[in-house]
Amino acid sequence: MRYTEFELSSHDETPLFVRRYQPEHDVTRTVLVIHGASEHGQRYDHVARALVSRDWNVVVGDLRGQGLSGGETMHVTDFKQYVDDVEVIRRHFELQPRRTAILAHSMGGLIAIRAMQTSTEIASALVLSSPLLALDLAIPPIMLAMGRLASYVAPRARFSSQRGRGFGTRNLIVRARRDADPLYRDSVTAGWFFAMKSAMRDAFSQADRLDVPLLLLQAGEDQVVDGSAAKPWLASVGSKDKTYRLFPEHFHELLNELDWHDIVGLIGDWLEKRVSSPATAPANTVAV
């Protein structure tokens, strides 16, 4: 396997740290991985290597304000900044839409959804892992009002995360690794929070714009996002090729659960029917 690191510059000159994994032999198809909130691309190293073993190139960037990328920690004023960063990465590696798939987790899923709702020239298949479509978090009205005010007058006002690190996975080794991770982020800004809320509303209101083959994997014991939003959202998506898979006993981070390798295998099998060759046409199926 060949592994390379890059530092790109986004539209506003924010440095973006990107990893690329490639088989020893040349292949033309690529999975672009978009990670979730507070984490970074290195946490998907095992996923990337598993996909490379199935003859995929894999590109994994750190989102702005996270991991080894620049920018203010967990802060944006508009989710379009994330979407623009994805486009910078796609263009740098000259990823052709018909030979590219996106695999996105949690907040990364919301970014991927918004990217593909605003442009059809990104990828030919999309896999979402526990996507951020609604929050499983009760915020006291007074705190919500204070945050809304802060988003206008002090958008960089910072709030601690309401979730512990242990909620992501049942895998104790991964939990311990995350607890020791110096790149883990445990706070967000008011600007980020309300930009995220706006992006979730747009994801629903523009669901019919998304018409690529779509695989949505949802954790049944998700304590980070509200998994009950996934099926209603999927029902309104424009694609005729969409599949929903529920993992009843799994926690939020499906790709870090004990059976992650089986889940990656499922993803690989699904993708290879849609991006395996330029001549392969997407199947017209709806499975729930």
C-alpha atoms as one frame of an Amber mdcrd trajectory, in Angstrom:
protein
   0.000   0.000   0.000   1.122   3.554  -0.733   0.415   6.278   1.829   0.929
  10.021   1.260   0.140  13.161   3.267  -0.754  16.562   1.802  -1.433  20.069
   3.036  -3.845  21.931   0.784  -5.128  25.481   0.995  -8.858  26.118   1.041
 -10.586  29.073  -0.628  -9.962  31.292   2.401  -6.385  29.945   2.757  -7.234
  27.668   5.682  -4.722  24.784   5.632  -6.350  21.379   5.104  -4.458  18.220
   6.087  -5.264  15.281   3.803  -4.219  11.619   3.713  -4.246   9.448   0.593
  -4.117   5.638   0.597  -3.504   3.710  -2.628  -2.956   0.086  -3.625   0.486
  -0.767  -4.920  -1.001  -1.064  -8.403  -2.915   1.743 -10.077  -6.689   1.861
  -9.712  -9.039   4.570 -10.955 -11.838   4.565  -8.369 -11.739   6.485  -5.076
 -13.626   6.650  -1.800 -13.598  10.131  -0.272 -14.062   9.820   3.509 -15.563
  12.687   5.559 -15.238  12.307   9.323 -17.536  13.552  12.084 -17.503  16.376
  14.603 -14.683  16.703  17.144 -12.603  13.936  15.555 -10.202  13.642  12.603
  -9.299  11.521   9.603  -6.666   9.381  11.316  -9.482   7.622  13.166 -10.444
   6.070   9.793  -7.034   4.589   9.040  -8.351   1.038   9.540 -11.300   1.721
   7.232  -9.041   3.182   4.547  -6.698   0.205   4.649  -9.611  -2.232   4.399
 -10.941  -0.423   1.328  -7.489  -0.293  -0.262  -7.346  -4.084   0.076 -10.471
  -4.116  -2.114  -8.767  -2.019  -4.812  -9.947   1.462  -3.897  -7.958   4.633
  -3.575  -9.008   6.388  -0.360  -8.736  10.103   0.418  -9.326  11.252   4.010
  -9.072  14.908   4.993  -9.214  16.572   8.398 -12.062  19.082   8.451 -11.175
  22.701   9.174 -10.748  23.358  12.879 -10.164  19.657  13.544  -7.273  17.243
  13.522  -4.164  18.615  11.821  -6.016  21.141   9.653  -5.988  24.852  10.390
  -8.873  27.066  11.328 -10.577  27.824  14.605 -11.497  24.717  16.571 -15.041
  23.536  15.793 -16.145  26.867  14.363 -17.798  27.851  11.094 -20.283  30.584
  10.277 -21.888  28.547   7.482 -21.700  24.840   6.631 -20.866  25.900   3.103
 -17.306  26.377   4.382 -17.094  22.616   4.924 -18.680  21.959   1.535 -16.164
  24.260  -0.134 -13.312  22.413   1.599 -14.578  19.091   0.242 -14.602  20.610
  -3.232 -10.992  21.815  -2.811  -9.944  18.265  -1.934 -11.924  16.758  -4.796
 -10.414  19.136  -7.321  -6.862  18.720  -6.039  -6.988  14.949  -6.558  -8.950
  15.342  -9.815 -11.631  12.954  -8.592 -14.014  12.161 -11.436 -17.632  11.906
 -10.209 -18.404   8.621 -11.994 -15.327   7.012 -10.403 -15.806   8.488  -6.928
 -17.881   7.462  -3.908 -18.282   9.316  -0.621 -18.286   7.604   2.784 -19.313
  10.043   5.509 -19.961   9.685   9.238 -22.228  11.746  11.514 -21.549  15.462
  10.892 -19.524  14.384   7.880 -22.741  12.855   6.601 -24.499  16.194   6.894
 -21.639  17.854   5.004 -21.822  15.206   2.261 -25.583  15.611   1.976 -25.307
  19.375   1.612 -22.468  19.006  -0.903 -24.467  16.635  -3.080 -27.652  18.667
  -2.784 -25.854  21.707  -4.160 -23.864  19.969  -6.905 -24.387  16.757  -8.860
 -20.787  16.731 -10.084 -19.183  15.255  -6.959 -19.691  11.497  -6.695 -21.744
   8.658  -8.129 -22.564   6.938  -4.825 -22.979   7.994  -1.199 -22.667   5.968
   2.016 -23.826   7.572   5.271 -22.907   6.216   8.700 -25.220   7.464  11.491
 -25.673  10.821   9.714 -26.366  13.989  11.671 -29.954  14.741  10.667 -31.303
  15.498  14.146 -29.791  15.735  17.625 -30.478  13.306  20.440 -29.887  16.052
  22.951 -32.299  18.021  25.112 -31.033  21.591  25.406 -32.702  23.770  28.084
 -34.600  26.647  26.422 -32.622  29.272  28.337 -29.337  27.796  27.105 -30.672
  27.621  23.556 -31.764  31.279  23.737 -28.373  32.318  25.105 -26.648  30.387
  22.331 -28.820  32.017  19.676 -27.966  35.448  21.018 -24.277  34.550  21.156
 -24.372  33.364  17.543 -25.222  36.943  16.532 -23.172  39.047  18.942 -20.328
  36.654  19.797 -20.358  33.739  17.303 -17.048  32.450  18.653 -18.449  32.020
  22.163 -17.562  28.465  23.133 -19.692  25.782  24.759 -18.584  22.421  26.131
 -19.824  19.273  24.456 -22.822  17.707  26.166 -21.681  14.158  25.409 -19.018
  12.021  27.035 -16.392  10.253  24.976 -17.720   6.800  25.823 -21.000   7.129
  23.931 -19.486   6.580  20.490 -18.724   2.870  20.551 -18.913  -0.277  22.644
 -15.299  -1.015  21.691 -13.285  -0.381  24.872  -9.963  -0.234  23.020 -11.271
   2.528  20.748 -12.696   4.372  23.759  -9.332   4.312  25.519  -7.561   5.464
  22.372  -9.955   8.375  21.981  -9.607   9.381  25.652  -5.852   9.679  25.074
  -6.156  11.428  21.715  -4.657  14.954  21.860  -6.567  15.901  18.703  -9.986
  15.212  20.210 -12.111  18.380  20.535 -14.646  18.806  23.343 -16.235  22.187
  22.636 -18.042  23.995  19.808 -18.867  27.617  19.127 -22.299  29.221  19.018
 -21.716  30.020  15.349 -20.973  26.377  14.569 -24.039  25.112  16.435 -26.543
  27.300  14.616 -24.828  26.779  11.257 -25.263  23.060  11.907 -28.959  23.532
  12.767 -29.492  25.470   9.537 -27.736  22.747   7.512 -29.993  20.077   9.023
 -33.090  22.035   7.998 -31.727  22.387   4.464 -30.919  18.671   4.326 -34.622
  17.935   4.840 -36.115  20.718   2.743 -33.895  19.867  -0.240 -33.892  16.082
   0.142 -35.415  15.575  -3.300 -32.291  17.087  -4.904 -30.204  14.081  -3.898
 -30.543  11.473  -6.613 -27.384   9.337  -6.475 -27.361   5.748  -5.154 -27.481
   5.991  -1.363 -26.705   3.543   1.450 -27.689   4.751   4.929 -26.371   2.789
   7.928 -27.902   3.712  11.286 -26.890   2.659  14.790 -29.859   1.447  16.810
 -28.406   2.525  20.177 -27.181   5.880  18.926 -26.701   8.333  21.783 -25.175
  11.116  19.700 -27.610  11.758  16.852 -31.346  11.100  16.753 -31.453   8.013
  14.568 -35.236   8.184  14.229 -34.786  11.027  11.714 -32.945   8.816   9.224
 -35.870   6.890   7.703 -38.194   9.895   7.208 -35.351  11.800   5.575 -34.451
   8.852   3.353 -38.075   8.479   2.271 -38.008  12.011   0.852 -34.662  11.612
  -0.940 -34.980  11.773  -4.727 -32.831   8.721  -5.481 -34.517   5.560  -6.779
 -31.587   3.509  -5.485 -31.571   3.875  -1.706 -30.974   1.326   1.028 -31.455
   1.590   4.791 -29.693  -0.732   7.234 -30.316  -0.608  10.973 -27.805  -2.122
  13.419 -30.022  -2.522  16.506 -27.408  -2.989  19.230 -24.694  -0.736  17.826
 -23.537   2.624  19.161 -22.989   5.746  17.060 -19.560   4.995  15.573 -20.452
   2.033  13.380 -17.003   2.045  11.790 -15.400   1.677  15.228 -17.695  -1.024
  16.586 -16.411  -4.527  17.290 -17.674  -5.833  13.950 -16.459  -2.826  11.946
 -14.733  -5.074   9.416 -18.041  -6.742   8.522 -19.645  -3.310   8.119 -16.847
  -2.137   5.841 -17.321  -5.360   3.876 -21.002  -4.555   3.472 -20.089  -1.060
   2.274 -17.533  -2.433  -0.168 -19.993  -4.960  -1.604 -22.620  -2.251  -2.086
 -20.198   0.208  -3.679 -18.721  -2.295  -6.095 -22.128  -2.812  -7.694 -22.327
   0.915  -8.410 -18.776   2.167  -9.012 -17.042  -1.028 -10.143 -16.792   0.013
 -13.788 -17.859   3.003 -15.926 -20.345   0.795 -17.739 -22.136  -0.293 -14.571
 -25.531   1.402 -14.222 -27.013   2.022 -10.743 -29.667  -0.437  -9.691 -33.211
   0.886  -9.387 -34.035  -0.533  -5.962 -35.474   0.694  -2.721 -34.703  -1.462
   0.317 -35.691  -0.780   3.928
